Amino acid sequence: MTAKLLLMSDIHITEPGTQIIGLDPSARFRRCLDHAAQHHADAAHLFLMGDLTHHGGVSQYKAFKTMPCRSTLPCHAHAGQS
């Protein structure tokens, strides 16, 4: 049996309302999760890897904690260097 795994990397979550090069990482991550739910609902698992936050600050990890895995997929986060 083959299982589909979804991998998302380096999402660089910031504090709410903070942009990086004119982009809102939280909004982009939510769109990515919505896309995964719509087009890959058959996936067995979602892995979030790499830089989960932009600078690794407590407030950024708190923001991250409020948003990942709003889907029915089992999800695990693995932080990178930040």
RAWO-V617382 format. One record per backbone hydrogen bond with DSSP energy under -0.5 kcal/mol. NH is the residue of the N-H (numbers start at 1). CO is the residue of the C=O. If there is no record, write none. Layout:
BEGIN
nh/co
NH/CO
NH/CO
END
This chain:
BEGIN
nh/co
5/3
6/45
8/47
10/49
12/51
13/52
18/15
20/23
23/20
25/23
28/24
29/25
30/26
31/27
32/28
33/29
34/30
35/31
36/32
37/33
38/34
39/35
40/36
43/40
44/4
45/4
46/74
47/6
48/76
49/8
49/47
50/78
52/50
54/13
61/57
62/58
63/59
64/60
65/61
66/62
66/63
67/64
68/64
76/46
78/48
80/50
END
